Amino acid sequence: MNYTLPQTSQGFHTCHILKEERMGKTLTNLMRFHYIELPKVTQDKRSIEELTEEARFLEYLKYAGEPNDRHDHEKDGS
């Protein structure tokens, strides 16, 4: 998602499970919801070469479809 969730951790990846409200019992361990908050992916402004493979892929998702993506900005020096 290209926005941040309210009340989440500082990390860009969070995982949620289904629980019964009153008893707090987990419904199943076979279903998990993974959220990747793209605005949190590379806030430290490292160059693309310094990023992990996972972070590079997420950067691609973050800027895919934009006419001037991050890679083009780094080539320009802007």
PDB file of N, CA, C and O in Angstrom:
ATOM      1  N   MET A   1       0.831  -1.169   0.000  1.00  0.00           N
ATOM      2  CA  MET A   1       0.000   0.000   0.000  1.00  0.00           C
ATOM      3  C   MET A   1       0.876   1.232   0.000  1.00  0.00           C
ATOM      4  O   MET A   1       1.961   1.237   0.581  1.00  0.00           O
ATOM      5  N   ASN A   2       0.409   2.251  -0.640  1.00  0.00           N
ATOM      6  CA  ASN A   2       1.213   3.462  -0.753  1.00  0.00           C
ATOM      7  C   ASN A   2       0.778   4.500   0.279  1.00  0.00           C
ATOM      8  O   ASN A   2       0.713   5.694  -0.014  1.00  0.00           O
ATOM      9  N   TYR A   3       0.485   4.034   1.481  1.00  0.00           N
ATOM     10  CA  TYR A   3       0.179   4.899   2.614  1.00  0.00           C
ATOM     11  C   TYR A   3       0.529   4.121   3.875  1.00  0.00           C
ATOM     12  O   TYR A   3       0.772   2.916   3.817  1.00  0.00           O
ATOM     13  N   THR A   4       0.554   4.803   5.006  1.00  0.00           N
ATOM     14  CA  THR A   4       0.887   4.128   6.255  1.00  0.00           C
ATOM     15  C   THR A   4      -0.372   3.854   7.060  1.00  0.00           C
ATOM     16  O   THR A   4      -1.333   4.622   7.018  1.00  0.00           O
ATOM     17  N   LEU A   5      -0.352   2.756   7.788  1.00  0.00           N
ATOM     18  CA  LEU A   5      -1.459   2.391   8.659  1.00  0.00           C
ATOM     19  C   LEU A   5      -1.350   3.159   9.969  1.00  0.00           C
ATOM     20  O   LEU A   5      -0.246   3.389  10.462  1.00  0.00           O
ATOM     21  N   PRO A   6      -2.478   3.556  10.534  1.00  0.00           N
ATOM     22  CA  PRO A   6      -2.409   4.186  11.854  1.00  0.00           C
ATOM     23  C   PRO A   6      -2.032   3.144  12.904  1.00  0.00           C
ATOM     24  O   PRO A   6      -2.411   1.979  12.788  1.00  0.00           O
ATOM     25  N   GLN A   7      -1.302   3.552  13.904  1.00  0.00           N
ATOM     26  CA  GLN A   7      -0.947   2.705  15.045  1.00  0.00           C
ATOM     27  C   GLN A   7      -0.181   1.442  14.640  1.00  0.00           C
ATOM     28  O   GLN A   7      -0.499   0.355  15.121  1.00  0.00           O
ATOM     29  N   THR A   8       0.803   1.566  13.781  1.00  0.00           N
ATOM     30  CA  THR A   8       1.630   0.419  13.421  1.00  0.00           C
ATOM     31  C   THR A   8       3.056   0.661  13.883  1.00  0.00           C
ATOM     32  O   THR A   8       3.389   1.735  14.383  1.00  0.00           O
ATOM     33  N   SER A   9       3.882  -0.341  13.710  1.00  0.00           N
ATOM     34  CA  SER A   9       5.279  -0.255  14.121  1.00  0.00           C
ATOM     35  C   SER A   9       6.053   0.688  13.213  1.00  0.00           C
ATOM     36  O   SER A   9       5.532   1.182  12.213  1.00  0.00           O
ATOM     37  N   GLN A  10       7.302   0.926  13.579  1.00  0.00           N
ATOM     38  CA  GLN A  10       8.171   1.764  12.760  1.00  0.00           C
ATOM     39  C   GLN A  10       8.601   1.057  11.484  1.00  0.00           C
ATOM     40  O   GLN A  10       8.931   1.716  10.498  1.00  0.00           O
ATOM     41  N   GLY A  11       8.605  -0.272  11.484  1.00  0.00           N
ATOM     42  CA  GLY A  11       9.012  -1.032  10.309  1.00  0.00           C
ATOM     43  C   GLY A  11       7.986  -0.945   9.197  1.00  0.00           C
ATOM     44  O   GLY A  11       6.830  -0.589   9.427  1.00  0.00           O
ATOM     45  N   PHE A  12       8.424  -1.276   7.975  1.00  0.00           N
ATOM     46  CA  PHE A  12       7.512  -1.184   6.840  1.00  0.00           C
ATOM     47  C   PHE A  12       6.661  -2.431   6.651  1.00  0.00           C
ATOM     48  O   PHE A  12       5.690  -2.393   5.894  1.00  0.00           O
ATOM     49  N   HIS A  13       6.995  -3.542   7.320  1.00  0.00           N
ATOM     50  CA  HIS A  13       6.249  -4.789   7.164  1.00  0.00           C
ATOM     51  C   HIS A  13       5.595  -5.170   8.488  1.00  0.00           C
ATOM     52  O   HIS A  13       6.272  -5.293   9.509  1.00  0.00           O
ATOM     53  N   THR A  14       4.269  -5.358   8.467  1.00  0.00           N
ATOM     54  CA  THR A  14       3.551  -5.844   9.644  1.00  0.00           C
ATOM     55  C   THR A  14       2.710  -7.042   9.246  1.00  0.00           C
ATOM     56  O   THR A  14       2.307  -7.179   8.091  1.00  0.00           O
ATOM     57  N   CYS A  15       2.450  -7.904  10.213  1.00  0.00           N
ATOM     58  CA  CYS A  15       1.684  -9.119   9.978  1.00  0.00           C
ATOM     59  C   CYS A  15       0.564  -9.198  11.013  1.00  0.00           C
ATOM     60  O   CYS A  15       0.800  -9.002  12.205  1.00  0.00           O
ATOM     61  N   HIS A  16      -0.651  -9.485  10.556  1.00  0.00           N
ATOM     62  CA  HIS A  16      -1.817  -9.535  11.437  1.00  0.00           C
ATOM     63  C   HIS A  16      -2.499 -10.895  11.295  1.00  0.00           C
ATOM     64  O   HIS A  16      -2.476 -11.512  10.229  1.00  0.00           O
ATOM     65  N   ILE A  17      -3.106 -11.347  12.393  1.00  0.00           N
ATOM     66  CA  ILE A  17      -3.830 -12.613  12.389  1.00  0.00           C
ATOM     67  C   ILE A  17      -5.261 -12.370  12.849  1.00  0.00           C
ATOM     68  O   ILE A  17      -5.577 -11.300  13.369  1.00  0.00           O
ATOM     69  N   LEU A  18      -6.129 -13.368  12.655  1.00  0.00           N
ATOM     70  CA  LEU A  18      -7.521 -13.274  13.083  1.00  0.00           C
ATOM     71  C   LEU A  18      -7.677 -13.879  14.467  1.00  0.00           C
ATOM     72  O   LEU A  18      -7.257 -15.010  14.712  1.00  0.00           O
ATOM     73  N   LYS A  19      -8.290 -13.111  15.378  1.00  0.00           N
ATOM     74  CA  LYS A  19      -8.546 -13.590  16.734  1.00  0.00           C
ATOM     75  C   LYS A  19      -9.998 -13.318  17.109  1.00  0.00           C
ATOM     76  O   LYS A  19     -10.607 -12.368  16.619  1.00  0.00           O
ATOM     77  N   GLU A  20     -10.543 -14.157  17.978  1.00  0.00           N
ATOM     78  CA  GLU A  20     -11.870 -13.935  18.537  1.00  0.00           C
ATOM     79  C   GLU A  20     -11.751 -12.800  19.550  1.00  0.00           C
ATOM     80  O   GLU A  20     -10.838 -12.800  20.376  1.00  0.00           O
ATOM     81  N   GLU A  21     -12.664 -11.837  19.493  1.00  0.00           N
ATOM     82  CA  GLU A  21     -12.532 -10.622  20.300  1.00  0.00           C
ATOM     83  C   GLU A  21     -12.564 -10.865  21.805  1.00  0.00           C
ATOM     84  O   GLU A  21     -11.665 -10.416  22.516  1.00  0.00           O
ATOM     85  N   ARG A  22     -13.567 -11.557  22.299  1.00  0.00           N
ATOM     86  CA  ARG A  22     -13.729 -11.699  23.758  1.00  0.00           C
ATOM     87  C   ARG A  22     -12.700 -12.637  24.377  1.00  0.00           C
ATOM     88  O   ARG A  22     -12.129 -12.321  25.421  1.00  0.00           O
ATOM     89  N   MET A  23     -12.460 -13.763  23.762  1.00  0.00           N
ATOM     90  CA  MET A  23     -11.563 -14.751  24.351  1.00  0.00           C
ATOM     91  C   MET A  23     -10.113 -14.574  23.893  1.00  0.00           C
ATOM     92  O   MET A  23      -9.197 -15.080  24.539  1.00  0.00           O
ATOM     93  N   GLY A  24      -9.901 -13.868  22.797  1.00  0.00           N
ATOM     94  CA  GLY A  24      -8.560 -13.650  22.287  1.00  0.00           C
ATOM     95  C   GLY A  24      -7.952 -14.888  21.647  1.00  0.00           C
ATOM     96  O   GLY A  24      -6.741 -14.951  21.435  1.00  0.00           O
ATOM     97  N   LYS A  25      -8.791 -15.876  21.339  1.00  0.00           N
ATOM     98  CA  LYS A  25      -8.300 -17.115  20.742  1.00  0.00           C
ATOM     99  C   LYS A  25      -8.075 -16.914  19.243  1.00  0.00           C
ATOM    100  O   LYS A  25      -8.916 -16.347  18.546  1.00  0.00           O
ATOM    101  N   THR A  26      -6.926 -17.390  18.764  1.00  0.00           N
ATOM    102  CA  THR A  26      -6.607 -17.297  17.347  1.00  0.00           C
ATOM    103  C   THR A  26      -7.532 -18.206  16.547  1.00  0.00           C
ATOM    104  O   THR A  26      -7.678 -19.384  16.874  1.00  0.00           O
ATOM    105  N   LEU A  27      -8.149 -17.673  15.510  1.00  0.00           N
ATOM    106  CA  LEU A  27      -9.054 -18.440  14.666  1.00  0.00           C
ATOM    107  C   LEU A  27      -8.295 -19.522  13.904  1.00  0.00           C
ATOM    108  O   LEU A  27      -8.689 -20.688  13.918  1.00  0.00           O
ATOM    109  N   THR A  28      -7.217 -19.140  13.248  1.00  0.00           N
ATOM    110  CA  THR A  28      -6.404 -20.089  12.492  1.00  0.00           C
ATOM    111  C   THR A  28      -5.002 -19.529  12.331  1.00  0.00           C
ATOM    112  O   THR A  28      -4.812 -18.315  12.269  1.00  0.00           O
ATOM    113  N   ASN A  29      -4.034 -20.409  12.267  1.00  0.00           N
ATOM    114  CA  ASN A  29      -2.673 -19.943  11.996  1.00  0.00           C
ATOM    115  C   ASN A  29      -2.347 -20.070  10.507  1.00  0.00           C
ATOM    116  O   ASN A  29      -1.205 -19.863  10.098  1.00  0.00           O
ATOM    117  N   LEU A  30      -3.343 -20.406   9.710  1.00  0.00           N
ATOM    118  CA  LEU A  30      -3.152 -20.564   8.268  1.00  0.00           C
ATOM    119  C   LEU A  30      -3.449 -19.295   7.477  1.00  0.00           C
ATOM    120  O   LEU A  30      -3.177 -19.228   6.279  1.00  0.00           O
ATOM    121  N   MET A  31      -4.009 -18.291   8.149  1.00  0.00           N
ATOM    122  CA  MET A  31      -4.352 -17.050   7.465  1.00  0.00           C
ATOM    123  C   MET A  31      -3.671 -15.882   8.171  1.00  0.00           C
ATOM    124  O   MET A  31      -3.896 -15.645   9.358  1.00  0.00           O
ATOM    125  N   ARG A  32      -2.851 -15.169   7.441  1.00  0.00           N
ATOM    126  CA  ARG A  32      -2.166 -13.989   7.955  1.00  0.00           C
ATOM    127  C   ARG A  32      -2.279 -12.879   6.922  1.00  0.00           C
ATOM    128  O   ARG A  32      -2.301 -13.131   5.718  1.00  0.00           O
ATOM    129  N   PHE A  33      -2.349 -11.670   7.402  1.00  0.00           N
ATOM    130  CA  PHE A  33      -2.405 -10.497   6.536  1.00  0.00           C
ATOM    131  C   PHE A  33      -1.086  -9.752   6.668  1.00  0.00           C
ATOM    132  O   PHE A  33      -0.742  -9.259   7.742  1.00  0.00           O
ATOM    133  N   HIS A  34      -0.356  -9.677   5.568  1.00  0.00           N
ATOM    134  CA  HIS A  34       0.929  -8.975   5.548  1.00  0.00           C
ATOM    135  C   HIS A  34       0.718  -7.626   4.873  1.00  0.00           C
ATOM    136  O   HIS A  34       0.213  -7.551   3.753  1.00  0.00           O
ATOM    137  N   TYR A  35       1.106  -6.573   5.563  1.00  0.00           N
ATOM    138  CA  TYR A  35       1.007  -5.227   5.019  1.00  0.00           C
ATOM    139  C   TYR A  35       2.410  -4.668   4.833  1.00  0.00           C
ATOM    140  O   TYR A  35       3.240  -4.718   5.740  1.00  0.00           O
ATOM    141  N   ILE A  36       2.657  -4.141   3.651  1.00  0.00           N
ATOM    142  CA  ILE A  36       3.916  -3.469   3.358  1.00  0.00           C
ATOM    143  C   ILE A  36       3.571  -2.011   3.091  1.00  0.00           C
ATOM    144  O   ILE A  36       2.899  -1.683   2.114  1.00  0.00           O
ATOM    145  N   GLU A  37       4.040  -1.155   3.972  1.00  0.00           N
ATOM    146  CA  GLU A  37       3.750   0.273   3.878  1.00  0.00           C
ATOM    147  C   GLU A  37       4.864   0.938   3.071  1.00  0.00           C
ATOM    148  O   GLU A  37       5.930   1.245   3.606  1.00  0.00           O
ATOM    149  N   LEU A  38       4.611   1.156   1.795  1.00  0.00           N
ATOM    150  CA  LEU A  38       5.629   1.655   0.874  1.00  0.00           C
ATOM    151  C   LEU A  38       6.273   2.974   1.297  1.00  0.00           C
ATOM    152  O   LEU A  38       7.475   3.137   1.086  1.00  0.00           O
ATOM    153  N   PRO A  39       5.538   3.926   1.883  1.00  0.00           N
ATOM    154  CA  PRO A  39       6.214   5.162   2.296  1.00  0.00           C
ATOM    155  C   PRO A  39       7.325   4.934   3.328  1.00  0.00           C
ATOM    156  O   PRO A  39       8.212   5.775   3.473  1.00  0.00           O
ATOM    157  N   LYS A  40       7.285   3.812   4.040  1.00  0.00           N
ATOM    158  CA  LYS A  40       8.296   3.532   5.057  1.00  0.00           C
ATOM    159  C   LYS A  40       9.481   2.728   4.522  1.00  0.00           C
ATOM    160  O   LYS A  40      10.420   2.470   5.275  1.00  0.00           O
ATOM    161  N   VAL A  41       9.472   2.328   3.264  1.00  0.00           N
ATOM    162  CA  VAL A  41      10.465   1.380   2.753  1.00  0.00           C
ATOM    163  C   VAL A  41      11.890   1.894   2.881  1.00  0.00           C
ATOM    164  O   VAL A  41      12.686   1.277   3.589  1.00  0.00           O
ATOM    165  N   THR A  42      12.241   2.972   2.242  1.00  0.00           N
ATOM    166  CA  THR A  42      13.635   3.455   2.287  1.00  0.00           C
ATOM    167  C   THR A  42      13.656   4.920   2.685  1.00  0.00           C
ATOM    168  O   THR A  42      13.940   5.797   1.869  1.00  0.00           O
ATOM    169  N   GLN A  43      13.359   5.166   3.919  1.00  0.00           N
ATOM    170  CA  GLN A  43      13.358   6.540   4.404  1.00  0.00           C
ATOM    171  C   GLN A  43      14.767   7.058   4.691  1.00  0.00           C
ATOM    172  O   GLN A  43      14.951   8.250   4.938  1.00  0.00           O
ATOM    173  N   ASP A  44      15.757   6.171   4.660  1.00  0.00           N
ATOM    174  CA  ASP A  44      17.124   6.585   4.974  1.00  0.00           C
ATOM    175  C   ASP A  44      17.893   7.090   3.751  1.00  0.00           C
ATOM    176  O   ASP A  44      19.045   7.501   3.886  1.00  0.00           O
ATOM    177  N   LYS A  45      17.293   7.069   2.581  1.00  0.00           N
ATOM    178  CA  LYS A  45      17.844   7.647   1.344  1.00  0.00           C
ATOM    179  C   LYS A  45      19.171   7.030   0.896  1.00  0.00           C
ATOM    180  O   LYS A  45      20.026   7.721   0.341  1.00  0.00           O
ATOM    181  N   ARG A  46      19.340   5.725   1.140  1.00  0.00           N
ATOM    182  CA  ARG A  46      20.527   5.038   0.620  1.00  0.00           C
ATOM    183  C   ARG A  46      20.424   4.922  -0.898  1.00  0.00           C
ATOM    184  O   ARG A  46      19.327   4.958  -1.456  1.00  0.00           O
ATOM    185  N   SER A  47      21.565   4.784  -1.561  1.00  0.00           N
ATOM    186  CA  SER A  47      21.542   4.608  -3.014  1.00  0.00           C
ATOM    187  C   SER A  47      20.988   3.219  -3.335  1.00  0.00           C
ATOM    188  O   SER A  47      20.990   2.330  -2.483  1.00  0.00           O
ATOM    189  N   ILE A  48      20.524   3.044  -4.545  1.00  0.00           N
ATOM    190  CA  ILE A  48      19.921   1.777  -4.961  1.00  0.00           C
ATOM    191  C   ILE A  48      20.912   0.627  -4.815  1.00  0.00           C
ATOM    192  O   ILE A  48      20.522  -0.482  -4.448  1.00  0.00           O
ATOM    193  N   GLU A  49      22.177   0.878  -5.097  1.00  0.00           N
ATOM    194  CA  GLU A  49      23.193  -0.170  -4.991  1.00  0.00           C
ATOM    195  C   GLU A  49      23.370  -0.666  -3.564  1.00  0.00           C
ATOM    196  O   GLU A  49      23.775  -1.811  -3.364  1.00  0.00           O
ATOM    197  N   GLU A  50      23.078   0.166  -2.563  1.00  0.00           N
ATOM    198  CA  GLU A  50      23.239  -0.204  -1.154  1.00  0.00           C
ATOM    199  C   GLU A  50      22.038  -0.953  -0.578  1.00  0.00           C
ATOM    200  O   GLU A  50      22.114  -1.479   0.532  1.00  0.00           O
ATOM    201  N   LEU A  51      20.934  -1.006  -1.318  1.00  0.00           N
ATOM    202  CA  LEU A  51      19.710  -1.623  -0.806  1.00  0.00           C
ATOM    203  C   LEU A  51      19.760  -3.145  -0.932  1.00  0.00           C
ATOM    204  O   LEU A  51      20.444  -3.687  -1.800  1.00  0.00           O
ATOM    205  N   THR A  52      19.032  -3.818  -0.059  1.00  0.00           N
ATOM    206  CA  THR A  52      18.888  -5.268  -0.173  1.00  0.00           C
ATOM    207  C   THR A  52      18.013  -5.573  -1.381  1.00  0.00           C
ATOM    208  O   THR A  52      17.355  -4.685  -1.923  1.00  0.00           O
ATOM    209  N   GLU A  53      18.012  -6.826  -1.795  1.00  0.00           N
ATOM    210  CA  GLU A  53      17.176  -7.240  -2.929  1.00  0.00           C
ATOM    211  C   GLU A  53      15.701  -6.954  -2.633  1.00  0.00           C
ATOM    212  O   GLU A  53      14.974  -6.481  -3.506  1.00  0.00           O
ATOM    213  N   GLU A  54      15.264  -7.238  -1.415  1.00  0.00           N
ATOM    214  CA  GLU A  54      13.873  -6.974  -1.020  1.00  0.00           C
ATOM    215  C   GLU A  54      13.561  -5.480  -1.104  1.00  0.00           C
ATOM    216  O   GLU A  54      12.526  -5.095  -1.649  1.00  0.00           O
ATOM    217  N   ALA A  55      14.437  -4.645  -0.575  1.00  0.00           N
ATOM    218  CA  ALA A  55      14.210  -3.200  -0.600  1.00  0.00           C
ATOM    219  C   ALA A  55      14.194  -2.659  -2.026  1.00  0.00           C
ATOM    220  O   ALA A  55      13.406  -1.764  -2.331  1.00  0.00           O
ATOM    221  N   ARG A  56      15.055  -3.190  -2.913  1.00  0.00           N
ATOM    222  CA  ARG A  56      15.039  -2.757  -4.321  1.00  0.00           C
ATOM    223  C   ARG A  56      13.707  -3.088  -4.982  1.00  0.00           C
ATOM    224  O   ARG A  56      13.158  -2.271  -5.722  1.00  0.00           O
ATOM    225  N   PHE A  57      13.183  -4.292  -4.718  1.00  0.00           N
ATOM    226  CA  PHE A  57      11.895  -4.685  -5.283  1.00  0.00           C
ATOM    227  C   PHE A  57      10.786  -3.763  -4.771  1.00  0.00           C
ATOM    228  O   PHE A  57       9.921  -3.341  -5.540  1.00  0.00           O
ATOM    229  N   LEU A  58      10.814  -3.453  -3.479  1.00  0.00           N
ATOM    230  CA  LEU A  58       9.790  -2.575  -2.910  1.00  0.00           C
ATOM    231  C   LEU A  58       9.921  -1.147  -3.437  1.00  0.00           C
ATOM    232  O   LEU A  58       8.915  -0.460  -3.612  1.00  0.00           O
ATOM    233  N   GLU A  59      11.144  -0.698  -3.690  1.00  0.00           N
ATOM    234  CA  GLU A  59      11.342   0.609  -4.320  1.00  0.00           C
ATOM    235  C   GLU A  59      10.726   0.618  -5.717  1.00  0.00           C
ATOM    236  O   GLU A  59      10.106   1.599  -6.127  1.00  0.00           O
ATOM    237  N   TYR A  60      10.901  -0.481  -6.437  1.00  0.00           N
ATOM    238  CA  TYR A  60      10.297  -0.600  -7.764  1.00  0.00           C
ATOM    239  C   TYR A  60       8.773  -0.450  -7.655  1.00  0.00           C
ATOM    240  O   TYR A  60       8.167   0.310  -8.410  1.00  0.00           O
ATOM    241  N   LEU A  61       8.159  -1.176  -6.715  1.00  0.00           N
ATOM    242  CA  LEU A  61       6.707  -1.075  -6.527  1.00  0.00           C
ATOM    243  C   LEU A  61       6.294   0.339  -6.136  1.00  0.00           C
ATOM    244  O   LEU A  61       5.270   0.851  -6.590  1.00  0.00           O
ATOM    245  N   LYS A  62       7.098   0.953  -5.297  1.00  0.00           N
ATOM    246  CA  LYS A  62       6.776   2.292  -4.794  1.00  0.00           C
ATOM    247  C   LYS A  62       6.727   3.322  -5.920  1.00  0.00           C
ATOM    248  O   LYS A  62       5.872   4.208  -5.920  1.00  0.00           O
ATOM    249  N   TYR A  63       7.644   3.203  -6.879  1.00  0.00           N
ATOM    250  CA  TYR A  63       7.741   4.212  -7.939  1.00  0.00           C
ATOM    251  C   TYR A  63       7.260   3.733  -9.306  1.00  0.00           C
ATOM    252  O   TYR A  63       7.342   4.485 -10.277  1.00  0.00           O
ATOM    253  N   ALA A  64       6.766   2.513  -9.406  1.00  0.00           N
ATOM    254  CA  ALA A  64       6.302   1.988 -10.690  1.00  0.00           C
ATOM    255  C   ALA A  64       5.180   2.857 -11.238  1.00  0.00           C
ATOM    256  O   ALA A  64       4.256   3.227 -10.514  1.00  0.00           O
ATOM    257  N   GLY A  65       5.267   3.173 -12.501  1.00  0.00           N
ATOM    258  CA  GLY A  65       4.216   3.956 -13.141  1.00  0.00           C
ATOM    259  C   GLY A  65       4.431   5.452 -13.090  1.00  0.00           C
ATOM    260  O   GLY A  65       3.742   6.197 -13.787  1.00  0.00           O
ATOM    261  N   GLU A  66       5.377   5.909 -12.275  1.00  0.00           N
ATOM    262  CA  GLU A  66       5.648   7.345 -12.231  1.00  0.00           C
ATOM    263  C   GLU A  66       6.576   7.705 -13.389  1.00  0.00           C
ATOM    264  O   GLU A  66       7.523   6.969 -13.665  1.00  0.00           O
ATOM    265  N   PRO A  67       6.324   8.816 -14.067  1.00  0.00           N
ATOM    266  CA  PRO A  67       7.157   9.174 -15.208  1.00  0.00           C
ATOM    267  C   PRO A  67       8.623   9.392 -14.826  1.00  0.00           C
ATOM    268  O   PRO A  67       9.512   9.059 -15.609  1.00  0.00           O
ATOM    269  N   ASN A  68       8.889   9.937 -13.659  1.00  0.00           N
ATOM    270  CA  ASN A  68      10.261  10.165 -13.186  1.00  0.00           C
ATOM    271  C   ASN A  68      10.455   9.375 -11.912  1.00  0.00           C
ATOM    272  O   ASN A  68      10.271   9.900 -10.815  1.00  0.00           O
ATOM    273  N   ASP A  69      10.828   8.109 -12.053  1.00  0.00           N
ATOM    274  CA  ASP A  69      10.999   7.282 -10.860  1.00  0.00           C
ATOM    275  C   ASP A  69      12.332   7.592 -10.182  1.00  0.00           C
ATOM    276  O   ASP A  69      13.136   8.366 -10.704  1.00  0.00           O
ATOM    277  N   ARG A  70      12.563   6.986  -9.016  1.00  0.00           N
ATOM    278  CA  ARG A  70      13.756   7.283  -8.216  1.00  0.00           C
ATOM    279  C   ARG A  70      15.037   7.007  -8.998  1.00  0.00           C
ATOM    280  O   ARG A  70      15.991   7.778  -8.897  1.00  0.00           O
ATOM    281  N   HIS A  71      15.081   5.937  -9.766  1.00  0.00           N
ATOM    282  CA  HIS A  71      16.293   5.568 -10.499  1.00  0.00           C
ATOM    283  C   HIS A  71      16.674   6.688 -11.472  1.00  0.00           C
ATOM    284  O   HIS A  71      17.853   7.021 -11.596  1.00  0.00           O
ATOM    285  N   ASP A  72      15.691   7.272 -12.163  1.00  0.00           N
ATOM    286  CA  ASP A  72      15.969   8.362 -13.083  1.00  0.00           C
ATOM    287  C   ASP A  72      16.506   9.579 -12.343  1.00  0.00           C
ATOM    288  O   ASP A  72      17.392  10.268 -12.849  1.00  0.00           O
ATOM    289  N   HIS A  73      15.973   9.857 -11.137  1.00  0.00           N
ATOM    290  CA  HIS A  73      16.446  10.996 -10.351  1.00  0.00           C
ATOM    291  C   HIS A  73      17.890  10.810  -9.943  1.00  0.00           C
ATOM    292  O   HIS A  73      18.649  11.779  -9.920  1.00  0.00           O
ATOM    293  N   GLU A  74      18.291   9.589  -9.618  1.00  0.00           N
ATOM    294  CA  GLU A  74      19.677   9.348  -9.219  1.00  0.00           C
ATOM    295  C   GLU A  74      20.621   9.534 -10.398  1.00  0.00           C
ATOM    296  O   GLU A  74      21.750   9.990 -10.210  1.00  0.00           O
ATOM    297  N   LYS A  75      20.186   9.192 -11.613  1.00  0.00           N
ATOM    298  CA  LYS A  75      21.026   9.399 -12.794  1.00  0.00           C
ATOM    299  C   LYS A  75      21.260  10.899 -13.031  1.00  0.00           C
ATOM    300  O   LYS A  75      22.363  11.321 -13.379  1.00  0.00           O
ATOM    301  N   ASP A  76      20.186  11.701 -12.833  1.00  0.00           N
ATOM    302  CA  ASP A  76      20.262  13.145 -13.039  1.00  0.00           C
ATOM    303  C   ASP A  76      21.075  13.843 -11.965  1.00  0.00           C
ATOM    304  O   ASP A  76      21.636  14.915 -12.193  1.00  0.00           O
ATOM    305  N   GLY A  77      21.134  13.224 -10.782  1.00  0.00           N
ATOM    306  CA  GLY A  77      21.756  13.881  -9.658  1.00  0.00           C
ATOM    307  C   GLY A  77      20.778  14.760  -8.897  1.00  0.00           C
ATOM    308  O   GLY A  77      21.178  15.516  -8.012  1.00  0.00           O
ATOM    309  N   SER A  78      19.475  14.664  -9.243  1.00  0.00           N
ATOM    310  CA  SER A  78      18.473  15.486  -8.559  1.00  0.00           C
ATOM    311  C   SER A  78      17.818  14.749  -7.434  1.00  0.00           C
ATOM    312  O   SER A  78      16.951  15.301  -6.757  1.00  0.00           O
TER     313      SER A  78
END
